[in-house]
C-alpha cells in the first residue's frame, strides 16, 4: 500500500551510511574538529562535541582518530581550517532543501553543490530562501513497536515539546536544541533507545512526492550527501513508499 513512511526513509539513509563508512568517518571527523574548535575540547562543557563523539562511537571511528581530531580543533595539533557554510534550494515538486557544509575551499564546495542541484532537477537558491520552512530542534525517532505511552511520559517530563506517533508506528519526539541533552539522558535512564537522536532542521510542512518526482529527489539528496564537504542535508520532501 502506497504511503509516506518516516521509518522506511530513516532505514534507507542509515543503510546508505553503513555502505559508505569511509565517507561517514570523514564527515564525523570534521564535525569533531570544528566542534572542538568552537566550544573547546572538553565534551562535558561542549554539547556539540559530546554529540559528535557519540556519533563517532556509533560509527566505529577509531579512538586515536577521534583524539587527533579533538587536538586539531583545540589547537594542540596543526590541521586544516574548516568553514561552515549553508546552502538552500529546491528539488523536485518544489520541496525545500538545506545543505550544511564544512569546507576548506568555498569555491569548490559551491560548484559541487550547484552541479548536484542542476543535474537532478533542482535549483540552488539564495540565503534564507527556504530556511524559514524549517525548525531548528532536537529530534528523537523510535522504532515501530516502542511503547508510545512510555516515550510520551518520559519525553514530556524531561521537557520535550511534542511527541507524535506516525502512521508507520514510529514515534517522534521534538524538543528545543537546548533541552536535547536533558531529554536524551532521560531516555537513556528509562532504557528507551531511539533510532535517531540528533539536533536537526525539521520541516514545518512536508511535501509528498511519488513516482518520478520521488526518484528525482532521492537521486538529488544522495548526490548531495555523497559530497565530501557536505555534513547534513535536510528536506521538506516526504518520499512516498510505493511498495
C-alpha positions in Angstrom: 0.0 0.0 0.0 1.4 3.4 -1.0 2.1 6.0 1.6 4.8 8.1 3.3 6.9 6.0 5.7 9.2 8.0 8.0 10.7 4.7 9.2 11.4 3.5 5.7 13.2 6.7 4.9 15.3 6.6 8.1 16.3 3.0 7.3 17.2 3.8 3.8 19.5 6.7 4.9 21.1 4.5 7.6 21.8 1.7 5.1 23.4 4.2 2.7 25.7 5.5 5.6 26.7 2.0 6.5 27.6 1.3 2.9 29.8 4.4 2.7 31.5 4.2 6.1 34.7 5.8 4.9 32.8 8.9 3.8 30.8 8.9 7.0 34.1 8.8 9.0 35.4 11.8 7.1 32.2 13.8 8.0 32.3 12.8 11.6 36.0 13.7 12.0 35.3 17.2 10.5 32.4 17.7 12.9 34.5 16.8 15.9 37.3 19.1 14.8 35.0 22.1 14.3 33.1 21.4 17.5 36.3 21.3 19.5 37.5 24.5 17.8 34.3 26.4 18.5 33.5 25.1 22.0 36.7 23.6 23.4 38.0 20.0 23.7 36.1 19.0 26.8 32.8 17.2 25.9 31.5 17.8 29.4 31.4 21.5 28.6 30.7 21.3 24.9 27.3 19.7 23.9 28.1 19.9 20.2 31.3 17.9 20.7 29.6 15.4 23.0 27.0 14.7 20.3 29.7 14.4 17.7 31.7 11.9 19.8 28.6 9.8 20.4 28.0 9.6 16.6 31.7 8.7 16.1 31.4 5.9 18.6 28.2 4.6 16.9 30.1 4.8 13.6 33.1 2.9 15.0 35.6 5.7 14.3 38.9 4.7 15.9 39.6 6.4 19.2 43.0 7.6 18.1 41.5 9.3 15.1 38.9 10.9 17.3 41.5 12.2 19.8 43.6 13.7 17.0 40.5 15.5 15.6 39.9 17.0 19.1 43.5 18.0 19.3 43.5 19.7 15.9 40.3 21.5 16.7 41.5 22.8 20.1 44.8 23.9 18.6 47.1 21.3 20.0 47.8 19.8 16.5 48.2 21.6 13.2 45.4 20.9 10.7 43.1 22.2 8.0 40.8 25.1 8.9 37.2 24.4 8.0 34.5 27.0 7.3 30.8 26.3 8.0 28.5 27.2 5.0 24.8 26.7 4.5 23.2 26.4 1.0 19.5 26.5 0.4 17.5 25.4 -2.6 14.6 23.4 -4.1 14.3 20.0 -5.5 11.5 18.1 -7.4 8.0 19.2 -6.7 9.2 22.4 -5.1 10.4 20.6 -1.9 12.9 22.7 0.1 16.4 21.6 0.8 19.1 22.8 3.2 22.7 21.7 2.8 25.1 22.3 5.6 28.8 22.0 4.7 32.3 22.1 6.4 34.9 23.1 3.8 38.4 24.3 3.4 37.6 25.6 -0.2 34.4 27.5 -0.6 34.8 27.8 -4.4 35.0 24.0 -4.8 32.1 23.4 -2.5 29.6 25.8 -4.1 30.5 24.4 -7.5 29.9 20.8 -6.4 26.6 21.7 -4.7 25.3 23.7 -7.6 26.2 20.9 -10.0 24.3 18.4 -8.0 21.2 20.6 -7.9 21.4 21.2 -11.6 22.0 17.6 -12.6 19.0 16.3 -10.7 16.4 18.9 -11.5 16.8 21.2 -8.5 17.6 24.9 -8.1 20.1 26.5 -5.8 18.5 29.4 -4.0 19.7 32.4 -2.0 20.5 32.7 1.7 17.2 32.5 3.6 15.2 31.3 0.7 13.9 28.1 2.4 15.3 28.2 6.0 12.1 29.7 7.3 10.3 26.5 6.3 12.3 24.5 8.9 12.6 24.5 12.7 15.9 24.1 14.5 15.2 21.4 17.1 16.2 18.2 18.9 14.7 15.1 17.3 14.3 11.6 18.5 12.7 8.8 16.5 11.8 5.4 18.0 11.2 2.2 16.1 7.7 0.9 15.4 6.6 -1.1 18.4 8.2 1.2 21.0 5.7 1.8 23.8 4.3 5.2 22.8 2.8 5.9 26.3 6.2 5.4 27.9 8.0 7.6 25.4 5.3 10.3 25.8 5.7 10.2 29.6 9.5 10.3 29.7 9.8 12.8 26.9 7.4 15.4 28.2 8.6 15.1 31.8 12.1 15.9 30.5 11.0 19.0 28.7 10.1 17.8 25.1 7.7 20.0 23.2 5.9 17.3 21.3 5.5 13.5 20.9 3.8 12.1 17.8 3.1 8.6 16.5 3.5 8.2 12.7 1.2 6.1 10.6 4.0 3.5 10.3 4.2 3.1 14.0 7.4 5.0 14.7 7.3 7.6 17.5 8.9 11.0 17.1 9.9 13.4 19.9 10.8 17.0 19.3 12.5 19.4 21.8 14.3 22.7 21.9 18.0 22.4 21.0 19.0 23.5 24.5 16.9 20.7 26.0 18.3 17.9 23.8 20.9 16.5 26.3 18.4 16.5 29.2 15.8 14.7 27.1 18.4 12.2 25.7 19.6 11.4 29.2 16.0 10.8 30.4 15.5 8.3 27.6 18.8 6.6 28.5 17.7 6.3 32.1 14.4 4.9 31.0 16.1 2.4 28.7 14.3 3.8 25.7 16.7 3.6 22.7 15.9 5.9 19.8 17.0 5.0 16.2 17.6 8.8 15.6 18.8 11.2 18.2 20.1 14.5 16.8 19.8 18.2 16.6 18.3 18.9 13.2 16.4 21.2 10.9 12.8 19.7 10.8 10.5 20.7 8.0 7.4 22.6 9.3 5.3 21.3 6.4 6.2 18.2 4.3 5.8 17.9 0.5 4.6 14.4 -0.5 6.5 13.1 -3.6 5.9 9.9 -5.5 6.8 8.4 -8.9 9.3 10.2 -11.0 9.4 13.2 -8.6 10.3 10.9 -5.7 13.0 9.2 -7.7 14.5 12.6 -8.8 14.5 13.8 -5.2 16.2 10.6 -3.9 18.9 11.0 -6.5 19.5 14.6 -5.7 19.6 14.0 -1.9 22.0 11.1 -2.4 24.3 13.1 -4.7 24.4 15.9 -2.1 25.1 13.5 0.8 27.9 11.9 -1.2 29.9 15.2 -1.5 32.9 15.2 0.8 32.2 18.7 2.1 28.5 18.2 2.9 27.8 17.3 6.5 24.0 17.3 6.6 21.1 17.5 4.1 17.6 18.5 5.3 14.5 18.5 3.2 10.7 19.0 3.3 10.2 16.2 0.9 8.3 13.1 2.1 9.1 10.3 -0.2 6.1 8.0 -0.9 6.7 4.3 -0.4 5.1 2.6 -3.4 5.6 -1.0 -2.2 
